[in-house]
Amino acid sequence: MKERTLRRRLALHIAVRLLVATVLLGAAVIVQLRTPGQSIDPFYFLVGLTYAVSLGFIASLQLVQRLPWLTDVHFAIDAVVVSAAVFITGGVESLFTILYMLPIVAASNLQFRRGGLQLAGLSTILFFGVVVAQYLSVNGYLALPFTDLVTGELPPVNVAQYTVALNAFGFFAVAFLSGSLAERARRGEAQLEQATEEIADLQAFNQYVFDNLVSGLATADADNRLLTFNRSAMLITGRDGALPIGELASDALQLPPAFAGTLSQDLARVRSKRTDYLFKMPTGGTIELGLSVAALPLPDGSRGYLYTFQDVTDIKRYEQNARLQQRLAAVGEMAAGIAHEIRNPLASMSGSMQMLKQELPLSADQAQLMDIVLKESERLNQTIKSFLAYARPQRFSLQKLDLRPIVEETALLLRNSPEVEEQHEIEANKADEPVMVEGDEGQIRQILWNLATNGLRAMPNGGTLCLSAVNEPSGSGRVAVLLVEDEGVGIPPEDVDSIFQPFRGSFGKGTGLGLAIVHRIVTDYGGQIEVRPRATGGTVFRIRFPEPVAVHAERQAS
C-alpha cells in the first residue's frame, strides 16, 4: 500500500515536471519567433535534459521502494536543472528562482519535513553558488559558458546578498510549511486508513455474525421489500440460488395474509408481533415456521421491518409429546386406582359365577347366558390387566440384546397366530450385522408384537406385514431401529397425534391400549417413535432406540 502511494506521488511529480518543461519550451519558441536574432539554445538543452531525466525516472519507478536514495537523486537533479535555468536567465536577477519551490514542495510531499528541508538546503547552496559564479565571471575571475545571455550590470554585492538571503528564507519557509502540512496529512491519512480498517473489520465481523446466526434474519424497507437475507434464512427456507433481495417479504416468507395485512398498523402499537405457520418448502413438504417481526428504523428516516424466524417443527413435536405425556400421566394415575378397585370385585364375581355354574342345574339358555357372563368377565379382566401394565411402571432387567432373533421369532409366532389369515404375508428383514440395544427382552417383544398385531388388523383384506431391524448412523456411532410396515388402510394425518392415547383403538378387536403401551415403553427408554404413511399405501412405524451407553446412564440416574 505504501509502495504504491510513493510511486503514485513520484509519478505525479514527474508529470508536473514535464508540464513545466513543456511550458518553458513553448515560451522559448515564442521568444525566438518574436526576436529571431535572440540565441536561446541553452533553453532547448535544459528542456531536453528535463525530458530525458523524467523518462529515466519513469523507468526506475519500480525500484524506488528498494532503493530509497533514488528519490533523493531525483529531487537533487531537479534542483540542479532549476539552478542551470536560473544561471542562464540572469542569476541573481532571474525570474525563475521561483522554480526552486516546486521540487521543495514535491520533496516535502513525498519525504515529509526531512525531505523538504534537505532539498531547501541544497537549493540554497546551489543558488548561492550560481550568484557567486556569476559575480566571479563578470569580474573576470572565472570563465563560464552562456554568460553572454546575461546583459546589463549586476546589482551591488549587498543587494545580491540580500536576494540570496531572502530566497534562502523562502526556500526553508516553504520546506517547513509544506513539510508540516505533509506530516499532518500523513497522520490524517494513517488515522483514516486505521479507521477504514476498523470499519472493514467491523463490517466483516457483523457479516460473520449475520451469516452464522442460528435463526433466519431478514430486513425489509418501508415497502416491505427485502434488503438482507442471511445464510440461515436461506437454509431454513430451502432456497438454493440467488438471494431474494427486492422480493416482497410476504411472498418470500409466505406470511399468512391476515398476519401480513395488519402488520404496519400492529407495529405502530406494539414492539413486535409473532406467529407460527406452515411454510411450504421448494422441494415439497412443509415445516412449522416461528416468525417474529419488529419495526426497523432506516437511515433515510423511514421505518422498515426486521424479521427473525426459526424452524420450530421439532419443537412443536416435542411440545405435542409433552402434552401427550401429561395427559397420559394424569389418566394413568387416576385410572390405575379405579382399575385396581374394579379388578378385585370382578375376580370375586367371576369365581362366584363359576361355582354357581357347577352347582346349579341350568337350562341350555341359562348355561349360555352364564358362559357369556364369564367370557365378558375374562375380557374385562384382560382389559384391566393391559391398562395396569400401561399405567404402572414395570420392573425390567437391562441386558444387551440383538434385535435380529427377536424379529425372526416374532414373525414366526405371528405366522401361527389366529390374527393371521390366508391373505396375510409376514416378512422378516434383518441386517447382516448385529443390531444391538440395551433393554428388557420382554418389553422389546411386547413393542414388536403390539405394533405387528395392530398392522394385521389394519389389513382386513390382506397384505404384507414387514418387520425389520437395522442399524442407522448417529452423531457418535450407530443406533438400532425397528421398522413395522403394513399395507393397510393407513392413518389419517389428523389422527396421528392421537393414536397413542389410551382406548383410541379403531379396530373391533383389542383393548385400545396396545399403541399406548408401546409409546410408554419407548418413551421410558428415551427412544423415539415415528409414524408416517407409505408411498404405496399403508403405514410405517419407526422405533429409534438411543445409544446403549445413553440408555444405561439414563436408567442409572432414574
C-alpha positions in Angstrom: 0.0 0.0 0.0 2.8 2.5 1.0 4.9 1.4 -2.0 2.0 2.1 -4.4 1.4 5.5 -2.7 5.1 6.5 -3.1 5.2 5.5 -6.8 1.9 7.3 -7.5 3.1 10.6 -5.9 6.5 10.4 -7.6 4.8 9.8 -10.9 2.6 12.9 -10.3 5.7 15.0 -9.6 7.3 13.7 -12.9 4.1 14.7 -14.7 4.3 18.2 -13.2 7.9 18.5 -14.2 7.1 17.5 -17.8 4.3 20.1 -17.8 6.6 22.8 -16.6 9.3 21.8 -19.1 6.7 21.9 -21.9 5.6 25.4 -20.8 9.2 26.6 -20.8 9.7 25.0 -24.2 6.7 26.8 -25.5 7.9 30.1 -24.0 11.3 29.7 -25.7 9.7 29.1 -29.0 7.6 32.2 -28.7 10.6 34.3 -27.7 12.6 33.0 -30.7 9.7 33.7 -33.1 9.4 37.3 -31.8 13.1 38.0 -31.7 14.7 35.8 -34.4 18.2 37.0 -33.5 18.0 36.0 -29.9 20.0 32.9 -29.0 18.1 30.6 -26.6 19.8 27.3 -27.4 20.5 26.6 -23.6 16.8 26.6 -23.0 16.3 23.8 -25.5 19.2 21.9 -23.9 17.6 22.2 -20.4 14.2 21.2 -21.7 15.6 18.2 -23.5 17.6 17.3 -20.3 14.4 17.6 -18.3 12.6 15.2 -20.7 15.5 12.7 -20.6 15.7 12.8 -16.8 11.9 12.3 -16.5 11.9 9.4 -18.8 14.8 7.8 -16.9 12.9 8.2 -13.6 9.7 6.8 -15.1 11.7 3.7 -16.0 13.1 3.4 -12.4 9.7 3.9 -10.6 9.6 0.2 -9.7 13.0 0.5 -7.9 12.2 3.4 -5.6 10.9 1.2 -2.7 14.0 -1.0 -2.7 16.5 1.9 -3.4 15.2 5.0 -1.4 18.2 7.1 -2.4 16.8 7.2 -5.9 14.2 9.6 -4.7 16.9 11.9 -3.2 18.8 11.8 -6.5 15.5 12.6 -8.3 15.0 15.8 -6.4 18.7 16.8 -6.4 18.7 16.7 -10.2 15.6 18.9 -10.2 17.4 21.4 -8.1 20.5 21.3 -10.4 18.3 21.8 -13.5 16.5 24.7 -11.9 19.9 26.3 -10.9 21.0 26.0 -14.5 17.9 27.7 -15.7 18.4 30.4 -13.1 22.0 30.9 -14.2 21.2 31.3 -17.9 18.3 33.7 -17.2 20.1 36.3 -15.1 21.3 34.5 -12.0 20.6 36.8 -9.1 18.2 38.8 -11.2 16.4 35.7 -12.7 12.7 35.5 -12.6 12.9 31.6 -12.5 14.1 31.4 -8.9 10.5 30.5 -8.0 11.0 27.2 -9.8 13.1 26.1 -6.7 9.8 25.9 -4.8 8.3 23.2 -7.0 10.8 20.4 -6.1 10.9 21.5 -2.5 7.1 21.2 -2.2 7.3 17.8 -4.0 10.1 16.6 -1.7 8.0 17.6 1.3 5.0 15.8 -0.1 7.0 12.6 -0.6 9.6 12.6 2.1 7.8 15.0 4.5 9.6 17.6 6.5 13.0 15.9 6.3 13.0 15.8 2.5 11.7 19.4 2.2 14.4 20.9 4.5 17.1 18.7 2.9 16.2 20.0 -0.6 15.8 23.6 0.7 19.4 23.4 2.0 20.7 22.0 -1.4 18.7 24.7 -3.3 20.2 27.4 -1.1 23.7 26.2 -1.7 23.2 25.9 -5.5 21.6 29.3 -5.7 24.4 30.8 -3.7 26.9 29.1 -6.0 25.1 30.4 -9.1 25.3 34.0 -7.7 29.0 33.7 -6.7 29.9 32.2 -10.1 28.0 34.9 -11.8 29.9 37.7 -10.0 33.3 36.0 -10.5 32.6 35.5 -14.2 31.6 39.2 -14.7 34.7 40.4 -12.8 36.9 38.2 -14.9 37.9 35.8 -12.2 36.0 32.8 -13.7 35.2 31.8 -17.3 31.7 30.3 -17.7 29.6 29.4 -20.8 26.4 31.2 -21.7 27.4 34.4 -19.8 26.6 36.4 -22.8 22.9 35.8 -22.2 23.1 37.9 -19.1 23.2 41.6 -20.1 23.5 44.8 -18.1 25.3 45.5 -14.9 24.9 43.3 -11.8 23.4 44.8 -8.7 25.6 45.7 -5.8 27.0 42.9 -3.7 24.9 43.8 -0.6 21.8 43.6 -2.8 22.9 40.2 -4.1 23.5 39.1 -0.5 20.0 40.3 0.5 18.5 38.5 -2.5 20.3 35.2 -1.7 19.2 35.5 2.0 15.6 36.3 1.1 15.4 33.4 -1.3 17.1 31.1 1.2 14.5 32.1 3.8 11.7 31.5 1.3 13.2 28.0 0.5 13.2 26.9 4.1 9.9 28.6 4.9 8.2 26.7 2.0 10.0 23.5 3.1 8.9 23.9 6.7 5.3 24.8 5.9 4.8 22.2 3.2 6.6 19.6 5.3 4.3 20.4 8.3 1.3 20.1 6.0 2.6 16.8 4.6 3.2 15.4 8.1 -0.3 16.4 9.2 -1.7 14.9 6.0 0.3 11.7 6.7 -1.1 11.4 10.2 -4.6 12.1 8.9 -4.1 9.5 6.2 -2.8 7.0 8.7 -5.8 7.7 11.0 -8.2 7.4 8.0 -6.5 4.1 7.0 -6.8 2.8 10.5 -10.4 3.9 10.8 -11.1 2.3 7.4 -9.5 -1.0 8.5 -11.5 -0.9 11.7 -14.7 -0.2 9.8 -13.9 -3.0 7.4 -13.1 -5.4 10.3 -16.4 -4.4 12.0 -18.3 -4.9 8.8 -16.7 -8.3 8.3 -17.4 -9.2 11.9 -21.0 -8.1 11.6 -21.4 -10.0 8.3 -19.9 -13.1 10.0 -22.3 -12.8 12.9 -25.2 -12.1 10.5 -24.4 -15.2 8.4 -23.8 -17.5 11.3 -26.9 -16.8 13.3 -28.9 -19.9 14.0 -32.1 -18.1 13.4 -33.1 -16.7 10.0 -32.7 -13.0 9.8 -34.1 -10.7 7.1 -34.7 -6.9 6.8 -37.1 -5.1 4.6 -37.7 -1.5 3.6 -40.8 0.6 4.2 -42.5 -1.1 1.2 -41.7 -4.5 2.8 -39.2 -5.4 0.1 -36.2 -7.5 1.3 -32.9 -5.7 1.9 -30.9 -8.5 3.5 -31.4 -12.3 3.9 -28.8 -14.2 5.9 -27.4 -17.7 5.2 -29.5 -19.3 7.9 -32.6 -17.8 6.3 -31.6 -19.4 3.0 -31.1 -22.8 4.7 -34.4 -22.7 6.7 -36.5 -21.7 3.7 -34.8 -24.2 1.4 -33.5 -21.6 -1.1 -30.7 -22.6 -3.3 -29.6 -19.8 -5.6 -29.7 -16.0 -5.6 -30.7 -14.1 -2.6 -34.4 -12.9 -2.7 -33.3 -9.2 -2.4 -36.1 -6.9 -3.7 -38.8 -9.5 -3.3 -41.8 -8.8 -1.1 -41.2 -10.3 2.4 -44.8 -11.5 2.5 -44.1 -13.6 -0.7 -40.6 -14.8 0.2 -41.6 -15.8 3.7 -45.1 -16.9 2.8 -46.6 -14.8 5.5 -50.3 -15.6 6.3 -52.5 -12.9 4.7 -54.2 -12.0 7.9 -50.8 -11.5 9.6 -49.2 -9.5 6.8 -52.3 -7.4 6.2 -52.3 -5.7 9.6 -48.5 -5.7 10.1 -47.9 -2.0 9.7 -50.8 -1.0 12.0 -49.9 -3.5 14.7 -46.2 -2.5 14.8 -47.4 1.1 15.4 -48.9 -0.1 18.7 -46.6 -2.9 19.8 -42.8 -3.5 19.7 -43.0 -6.9 17.9 -45.5 -9.3 16.5 -45.2 -13.1 16.4 -46.9 -16.0 14.6 -46.4 -19.7 13.9 -47.5 -21.1 10.5 -46.8 -23.8 7.9 -44.2 -22.9 5.3 -44.1 -24.8 2.1 -40.6 -25.8 1.0 -39.5 -25.5 -2.6 -38.6 -29.2 -2.6 -42.1 -30.2 -1.3 -43.3 -30.8 2.1 -43.9 -28.3 4.9 -42.2 -27.1 8.0 -43.6 -25.2 11.0 -42.1 -21.7 11.0 -42.0 -19.5 14.1 -41.6 -15.9 13.0 -41.3 -12.6 14.8 -41.2 -9.1 13.2 -40.3 -5.7 14.7 -40.1 -2.2 13.3 -36.6 -1.2 12.0 -35.6 2.4 11.7 -33.8 3.0 8.4 -31.1 5.6 7.7 -33.4 7.7 5.5 -35.8 8.2 8.4 -38.4 5.7 7.2 -39.4 2.6 9.1 -38.7 -0.9 7.7 -39.1 -4.4 9.1 -36.9 -6.8 10.9 -37.8 -10.5 10.6 -36.4 -13.3 12.7 -37.6 -16.8 12.3 -36.8 -20.5 13.1 -37.8 -23.9 12.0 -39.9 -25.0 15.1 -41.1 -28.3 13.6 -39.2 -30.4 16.1 -40.1 -28.0 19.0 -43.8 -28.4 18.1 -43.4 -32.2 18.0 -41.7 -32.2 21.4 -44.5 -29.9 22.8 -47.1 -32.3 21.5 -45.3 -35.3 23.0 -45.0 -33.4 26.3 -48.7 -32.6 26.3 -49.5 -36.2 25.5 -47.3 -37.4 28.3 -49.0 -35.1 30.7 -52.5 -36.3 29.6 -51.4 -39.9 29.8 -49.8 -39.5 33.3 -53.0 -37.9 34.6 -55.2 -40.5 33.1 -52.9 -43.3 34.2 -52.7 -42.1 37.8 -56.4 -41.8 38.2 -57.5 -44.8 36.2 -54.9 -47.2 37.8 -56.6 -46.8 41.2 -60.0 -47.3 39.6 -58.9 -50.4 37.7 -57.3 -51.9 40.8 -60.6 -51.4 42.7 -62.6 -52.9 39.9 -60.3 -56.0 39.5 -60.8 -57.4 43.0 -64.7 -57.5 43.0 -64.5 -58.7 39.3 -62.4 -61.6 40.4 -64.9 -62.4 43.2 -67.9 -62.2 40.8 -66.2 -64.4 38.2 -65.3 -67.0 40.8 -68.9 -67.0 42.2 -70.3 -67.4 38.7 -68.1 -70.4 38.0 -69.2 -72.1 41.3 -72.9 -71.4 40.6 -72.5 -72.8 37.1 -71.1 -76.0 38.5 -73.5 -76.4 41.4 -76.9 -75.2 40.0 -79.0 -77.1 37.5 -79.2 -74.8 34.4 -81.2 -74.9 31.3 -79.5 -74.5 28.0 -80.3 -70.8 27.7 -79.2 -70.2 31.3 -75.9 -72.0 30.7 -75.3 -69.9 27.6 -76.0 -66.7 29.5 -73.6 -67.9 32.2 -70.9 -68.5 29.6 -71.4 -65.1 28.2 -71.0 -63.5 31.6 -67.9 -65.5 32.3 -66.4 -64.7 28.9 -67.1 -60.9 29.3 -65.7 -61.0 32.8 -62.5 -62.6 31.4 -62.3 -60.0 28.7 -62.9 -57.2 31.2 -60.1 -58.7 33.3 -57.7 -58.7 30.4 -58.5 -55.1 29.7 -57.8 -54.2 33.2 -54.5 -56.1 33.2 -53.4 -54.3 30.0 -54.3 -51.0 31.4 -52.4 -51.7 34.6 -49.4 -52.8 32.5 -49.6 -49.4 30.8 -50.3 -47.2 33.8 -47.9 -48.7 36.3 -44.1 -48.7 36.0 -42.9 -52.2 35.1 -39.8 -53.9 36.5 -37.4 -54.8 33.9 -33.9 -56.3 33.6 -31.5 -54.5 31.3 -29.2 -56.5 29.1 -27.6 -56.3 25.7 -29.8 -57.7 23.0 -29.6 -58.4 19.3 -32.9 -57.4 17.7 -32.5 -59.8 14.8 -33.5 -63.0 16.5 -36.4 -61.2 18.3 -37.7 -60.1 14.9 -37.4 -63.6 13.5 -39.2 -65.2 16.4 -42.0 -62.6 16.5 -42.5 -63.2 12.7 -42.7 -67.0 13.4 -45.2 -66.6 16.2 -47.3 -64.2 14.1 -47.5 -66.8 11.2 -49.1 -69.2 13.6 -51.3 -66.6 15.3 -55.0 -66.6 14.9 -54.6 -62.9 13.9 -53.1 -64.0 10.6 -55.4 -65.0 7.8 -54.7 -66.7 4.5 -54.4 -63.4 2.6 -51.7 -62.1 5.0 -48.0 -62.4 4.5 -45.3 -61.9 7.2 -41.8 -60.9 6.2 -38.8 -60.5 8.5 -35.9 -58.5 7.2 -32.7 -58.4 9.2 -29.3 -56.7 8.9 -26.1 -58.6 8.1 -24.6 -57.4 11.3 -25.9 -57.4 14.9 -28.4 -54.8 15.8 -27.7 -54.2 19.5 -29.8 -52.4 22.1 -29.7 -52.4 25.9 -33.1 -53.1 27.3 -35.5 -55.7 28.7 -36.2 -58.5 26.2 -39.9 -58.9 27.3 -40.6 -55.2 26.7 -38.9 -55.3 23.3 -41.0 -58.3 22.3 -44.1 -56.5 23.6 -43.3 -53.4 21.4 -42.9 -55.5 18.3 -45.9 -57.7 19.0 -48.3 -54.9 19.7 -47.2 -53.0 16.5 -47.4 -56.1 14.4 -50.9 -57.1 15.6 -52.0 -53.6 15.0 -50.7 -53.8 11.5 -52.5 -57.0 10.8 -55.8 -55.5 12.0 -55.2 -52.6 9.6 -55.2 -55.1 6.7 -58.7 -56.7 6.8 -58.4 -57.5 3.0 -54.9 -58.9 3.3 -51.4 -57.6 2.6 -47.8 -57.9 3.6 -46.5 -57.1 7.1 -42.8 -56.4 7.1 -40.7 -56.5 10.3 -37.1 -55.1 10.1 -34.2 -54.4 12.5 -31.4 -52.2 11.1 -28.5 -50.0 12.2 -28.6 -46.3 11.4 -25.7 -43.8 11.7 -25.8 -41.4 14.6 -23.7 -38.5 15.7 -21.3 -40.6 17.7 -21.9 -44.1 16.3 -24.9 -46.2 15.3 -28.3 -46.7 16.8 -30.8 -49.6 16.5 -34.1 -49.0 14.6 -37.1 -51.3 14.5 -39.5 -50.9 11.5 -43.0 -52.3 11.2 -44.6 -51.7 7.8 -48.1 -52.7 6.7 -50.2 -52.3 3.6 -53.3 -51.5 5.4 -55.9 -48.7 5.4 -53.4 -46.1 6.8 -53.9 -43.4 9.4 -55.3 -40.0 8.5 -52.8 -37.2 9.2 -55.1 -35.5 11.7 -55.3 -38.7 13.8 -51.5 -39.4 14.0 -51.1 -37.4 17.2 -54.0 -39.2 19.0 -53.3 -42.9 18.2 -51.0 -43.3 21.2 -53.7 -42.2 23.6 -55.4 -45.0 25.7 -58.6 -46.5 24.4 -58.3 -44.9 21.0 -58.3 -48.2 19.1 -60.1 -48.0 15.7 -60.4 -51.8 15.3 -63.1 -54.1 16.6 -60.6 -56.4 18.4 -58.2 -55.4 21.2 -58.4 -53.1 24.2 -57.2 -49.9 22.6 -54.1 -49.9 24.8 -51.6 -51.6 22.5 -50.1 -48.4 20.9 -50.3 -46.5 24.2 -48.2 -49.3 25.9 -45.7 -49.1 23.0 -45.4 -45.3 23.4 -44.9 -45.6 27.1 -42.1 -48.2 26.8 -40.3 -46.4 24.0 -40.5 -43.1 26.0 -39.2 -44.8 29.1 -36.2 -46.0 27.1 -35.5 -42.5 25.8 -36.2 -43.5 22.2 -38.4 -42.0 19.5 -41.4 -43.4 17.7 -42.4 -42.0 14.3 -45.5 -42.7 12.2 -45.6 -42.0 8.5 -47.6 -43.2 5.5 -46.1 -45.5 2.9 -45.9 -44.3 -0.7 -47.7 -47.4 -1.9 -50.4 -47.3 0.9 -50.3 -48.3 4.5 -48.3 -47.2 7.5 -44.7 -47.3 8.7 -43.9 -47.4 12.5 -40.3 -46.5 13.1 -38.8 -47.1 16.6 -35.4 -45.5 17.1 -33.6 -46.6 20.2 -30.9 -44.4 21.9 -27.3 -45.4 22.1 -26.8 -48.2 24.6 -24.5 -46.1 26.8 -27.1 -43.3 27.0 -29.8 -45.7 27.9 -27.7 -47.3 30.7 -26.8 -43.8 32.1 -30.5 -42.8 32.0 -31.6 -45.9 33.8 -28.8 -45.4 36.4 -30.0 -41.9 37.0 -33.6 -43.0 37.4 
